[in-house]
Amino acid sequence: MTSDLALLTGPAAGELITAALRGSGMDLLGWTATQVDHQPGRGTTVGYSARLRRADGSTADEVLGATSRTLPSPLPRGVVRIGEVGLWRFPNDPDLPGLAVAADPERMRRVCAGIGWPADGGVATRVVAYRPRRRAVVRVDTSGGTLYVKAVRPDRARGLHRRHRVALAAGCPVPPPLGWSEDGLVVLAGLPGRTLRRHIVRPGADDPLREPGPLVESIAAALTSLPAELATGARRRTWGQKADHYAAVIAAADPGIGVRAKRVAAAVGHTAPQAPDAAVHGDFYESQLLVAGGVVTGLLDIDTAGRGERLDDAACLLAHLSVLAEIHPDRADAVGGLGVALLDRFTAEMDGVALARRTAAVVLSLATGPHRVQEPNWRATTAARIALAERWLDLADAN
């Protein structure tokens, strides 16, 4: 491991956390790294689950963060610098100043009042997702219904709000935007349905995988629903063009597995475009699709929408489904059936060989996940995902 990765995930991390808590009245009882975002040559950011003891003797479980990457100047409130490392307690993320507002029910009640959303009966907040220094999603339940608040870097909030307005006006099933703030909050209305991932993991009587035909067609429609107006700016690097980066991340964590990862990266890499420019989602997978009545009712997280190749979105979904089938073997047949149906549907309009290679590239990116979230057996899981990427390459070669 590189030095900053070892520092923030090894025993020394506990010493850093203890030093950062000094003077707060809190003592560290234990910690576990839960998210590791290592960018070779640029630094590492880690999220921790920590057990703390208060001055009165009671204990609390909290989320902490640490980073070796460059911090904003002046140092944001709630962030402590120790040497080259910055540390903070949730929600005082150095790049997400709006997160402290989104996670606070009383402050969110005032936000709701400001946008005219009924909240007289009180507000309850629940953090749905948090990636330190990147983004967070907070569910806000009020008397007027459910909202979702995204906390992003302040310079991205206005653009994200605009993307939702443009996409919604074009008929794309994105959550309606209700407002944004200078400190990086974007408020979105809720939509009906459960994510496709929840339908897969916890199937109910309305399991859309039983008769996947309508679901496949609605997914294909969602894939093409983003308006051309969003296909602006620099062309996104494809999953194949980013493969060397993900192989380097894997090699930094485990050089042995990294050898195979680099071979996959070499096989999927390319320089010339492999498909026409289009408006793409950028992170199109089962957790971004809301499903009700067997069809897609919502498309989430268009933060990364822009100009790219539609191959990337199709490959992203196929790769995630193939990984999900390995994680949940009891649903492997149903997920595999959906994957085959989608592959057939996509290859009716896309180059099948390029799609299989691009899917292998996405699986390679997902092979960084077990170490990033610090799974107990991450090495074996990483190797299994590399093997899955190799099988996608075999499929490409067979065609």
TITIVEX-254285 format. One record per residue (C-alpha): x, y, z. Coordinates in steps of 0.25 Angstrom, whole numbers, padded with zeros to 4 digits, always signed. Layout:
BEGIN
XYZ/...
END
This chain:
BEGIN
+0000+0000+0000/+0004+0014-0002/+0008+0022+0010/-0004+0031+0011/-0013+0019+0009/-0006+0011+0020/-0007+0023+0029/-0022+0025+0028/-0026+0010+0028/-0015+0004+0038/-0013+0005+0053/-0008+0020+0052/-0022+0024+0048/-0027+0022+0062/-0016+0031+0067/-0020+0042+0057/-0034+0041+0061/-0031+0042+0076/-0022+0054+0074/-0034+0060+0066/-0043+0058+0077/-0034+0064+0087/-0042+0076+0094/-0056+0071+0089/-0059+0064+0102/-0060+0051+0094/-0051+0039+0095/-0049+0028+0084/-0053+0014+0088/-0052+0007+0075/-0052+0010+0060/-0054+0003+0046/-0051+0008+0033/-0064+0007+0024/-0060+0014+0012/-0047+0016+0005/-0045+0025-0007/-0031+0024-0011/-0026+0032-0023/-0012+0028-0027/-0003+0040-0027/-0014+0050-0022/-0017+0045-0008/-0027+0037+0000/-0040+0040+0007/-0046+0030+0017/-0059+0029+0025/-0060+0022+0038/-0070+0017+0047/-0066+0020+0062/-0070+0017+0076/-0068+0030+0085/-0070+0032+0099/-0075+0045+0104/-0071+0053+0116/-0083+0048+0124/-0079+0033+0121/-0090+0030+0111/-0085+0025+0097/-0089+0029+0083/-0087+0023+0069/-0082+0034+0059/-0077+0035+0045/-0063+0041+0044/-0055+0045+0032/-0040+0047+0028/-0033+0051+0016/-0019+0053+0011/-0024+0061-0001/-0023+0076-0002/-0033+0083+0007/-0040+0096+0005/-0034+0109+0010/-0037+0115+0020/-0040+0101+0027/-0055+0099+0029/-0061+0099+0043/-0061+0086+0049/-0049+0081+0041/-0036+0078+0049/-0022+0077+0042/-0012+0068+0048/+0001+0069+0039/-0004+0066+0025/-0017+0060+0029/-0030+0067+0031/-0041+0060+0040/-0055+0063+0043/-0068+0058+0050/-0080+0056+0041/-0087+0065+0036/-0075+0075+0036/-0070+0070+0023/-0060+0080+0017/-0066+0080+0003/-0080+0078+0006/-0084+0090+0015/-0099+0088+0012/-0099+0074+0019/-0100+0080+0033/-0113+0087+0028/-0119+0075+0021/-0116+0065+0033/-0123+0075+0043/-0138+0073+0044/-0140+0088+0049/-0132+0094+0039/-0138+0086+0028/-0152+0090+0033/-0148+0104+0030/-0143+0100+0016/-0156+0094+0014/-0163+0106+0018/-0155+0114+0009/-0159+0106-0003/-0173+0105+0001/-0173+0091+0004/-0183+0087+0016/-0175+0083+0028/-0184+0088+0040/-0185+0074+0045/-0170+0073+0047/-0158+0068+0039/-0150+0055+0040/-0137+0053+0033/-0129+0040+0030/-0116+0040+0023/-0118+0030+0011/-0104+0031+0005/-0091+0038+0009/-0078+0038+0001/-0068+0047+0008/-0064+0059+0001/-0072+0055-0011/-0087+0055-0008/-0098+0051+0001/-0113+0048+0000/-0123+0051+0012/-0137+0046+0012/-0147+0057+0018/-0160+0052+0022/-0171+0063+0025/-0186+0065+0026/-0186+0069+0011/-0179+0056+0007/-0164+0051+0005/-0153+0060-0001/-0139+0056-0004/-0128+0066-0002/-0114+0064-0009/-0102+0071-0003/-0092+0073-0013/-0080+0083-0015/-0086+0097-0015/-0081+0100-0029/-0089+0088-0035/-0102+0091-0028/-0108+0101-0038/-0104+0092-0050/-0110+0080-0044/-0123+0087-0042/-0123+0092-0056/-0120+0078-0061/-0133+0073-0054/-0141+0084-0060/-0136+0081-0074/-0138+0066-0073/-0152+0067-0067/-0156+0077-0078/-0152+0067-0089/-0160+0055-0082/-0149+0048-0075/-0154+0042-0062/-0145+0049-0053/-0149+0055-0039/-0155+0069-0040/-0145+0079-0035/-0151+0089-0024/-0139+0098-0021/-0124+0099-0019/-0115+0107-0009/-0102+0113-0010/-0096+0104+0000/-0098+0092-0009/-0112+0086-0006/-0122+0082-0017/-0136+0078-0012/-0144+0068-0021/-0158+0062-0020/-0160+0048-0017/-0165+0038-0028/-0173+0025-0027/-0167+0012-0028/-0155+0004-0022/-0141+0003-0028/-0139-0008-0037/-0128-0013-0027/-0138-0014-0016/-0147-0022-0025/-0136-0031-0028/-0131-0033-0014/-0145-0033-0007/-0155-0038-0017/-0169-0036-0014/-0182-0040-0021/-0179-0030-0031/-0166-0036-0035/-0163-0029-0049/-0153-0040-0052/-0163-0051-0054/-0168-0045-0067/-0156-0036-0071/-0161-0032-0085/-0168-0019-0081/-0156-0015-0071/-0146-0017-0082/-0153-0008-0091/-0155+0003-0081/-0141+0002-0077/-0137+0004-0092/-0146+0016-0092/-0140+0022-0080/-0126+0020-0086/-0130+0029-0098/-0139+0039-0090/-0128+0049-0086/-0129+0061-0096/-0118+0064-0106/-0117+0078-0098/-0109+0071-0087/-0099+0065-0097/-0091+0077-0096/-0077+0081-0091/-0065+0072-0091/-0067+0057-0096/-0067+0048-0084/-0056+0038-0083/-0061+0024-0085/-0060+0013-0075/-0050+0007-0085/-0042+0019-0085/-0042+0020-0069/-0038+0005-0068/-0024+0008-0065/-0027+0016-0053/-0036+0005-0047/-0025-0005-0049/-0015+0004-0042/-0025+0006-0030/-0026-0010-0029/-0011-0011-0031/-0008-0001-0020/-0017-0009-0010/-0012-0023-0015/+0000-0024-0025/-0003-0039-0028/-0017-0036-0032/-0013-0024-0039/-0005-0032-0050/-0018-0038-0055/-0026-0025-0053/-0015-0018-0062/-0017-0029-0073/-0032-0026-0073/-0029-0011-0074/-0020-0014-0086/-0031-0022-0093/-0042-0012-0091/-0034+0001-0094/-0036+0009-0106/-0033+0023-0111/-0043+0025-0123/-0058+0027-0120/-0066+0014-0122/-0080+0020-0122/-0086+0033-0126/-0088+0044-0117/-0100+0044-0108/-0106+0049-0095/-0102+0039-0085/-0105+0037-0070/-0091+0034-0066/-0095+0024-0055/-0107+0016-0060/-0109+0004-0051/-0120-0003-0044/-0120+0006-0032/-0123+0018-0041/-0136+0012-0046/-0149+0013-0039/-0159+0002-0043/-0174+0001-0040/-0184-0008-0048/-0173-0015-0055/-0167-0003-0062/-0157+0009-0059/-0164+0021-0052/-0152+0029-0049/-0137+0031-0053/-0128+0036-0041/-0115+0043-0039/-0112+0050-0052/-0101+0058-0046/-0091+0052-0056/-0100+0053-0068/-0093+0059-0080/-0087+0056-0094/-0082+0042-0096/-0085+0028-0102/-0098+0021-0099/-0089+0008-0099/-0085+0013-0085/-0098+0014-0079/-0103+0000-0085/-0090-0006-0080/-0091+0000-0067/-0104-0007-0064/-0100-0020-0070/-0087-0020-0061/-0095-0017-0048/-0105-0028-0051/-0095-0038-0053/-0088-0034-0040/-0101-0034-0033/-0104-0048-0038/-0091-0053-0031/-0094-0045-0018/-0108-0051-0017/-0107-0066-0023/-0122-0068-0019/-0126-0058-0029/-0115-0061-0039/-0125-0068-0049/-0135-0057-0049/-0124-0046-0050/-0117-0054-0061/-0129-0055-0069/-0131-0040-0068/-0117-0038-0072/-0118-0047-0084/-0131-0040-0088/-0124-0026-0087/-0112-0031-0095/-0120-0036-0106/-0128-0023-0106/-0116-0014-0106/-0108-0022-0116/-0120-0020-0126/-0115-0005-0126/-0100-0006-0122/-0088-0013-0125/-0088-0026-0117/-0073-0028-0117/-0071-0013-0112/-0082-0015-0102/-0076-0027-0096/-0062-0021-0095/-0068-0008-0089/-0076-0017-0079/-0063-0023-0075/-0057-0010-0072/-0068-0006-0063/-0067-0019-0055/-0052-0015-0054/-0056-0002-0047/-0066-0010-0038/-0054-0019-0034/-0049-0007-0026/-0061-0007-0017/-0058-0018-0007/-0046-0011-0003/-0052+0003-0003/-0063-0001+0007/-0053-0010+0014/-0060-0024+0013/-0054-0034+0022/-0050-0043+0011/-0048-0032+0000/-0036-0039-0006/-0044-0051-0010/-0056-0043-0015/-0047-0034-0023/-0041-0046-0030/-0055-0052-0033/-0059-0039-0039/-0046-0039-0048/-0050-0053-0052/-0064-0048-0056/-0058-0037-0064/-0049-0047-0071/-0062-0055-0075/-0068-0043-0081/-0055-0042-0089/-0057-0056-0093/-0071-0053-0098/-0065-0042-0107/-0055-0051-0113/-0065-0062-0116/-0073-0051-0124/
END
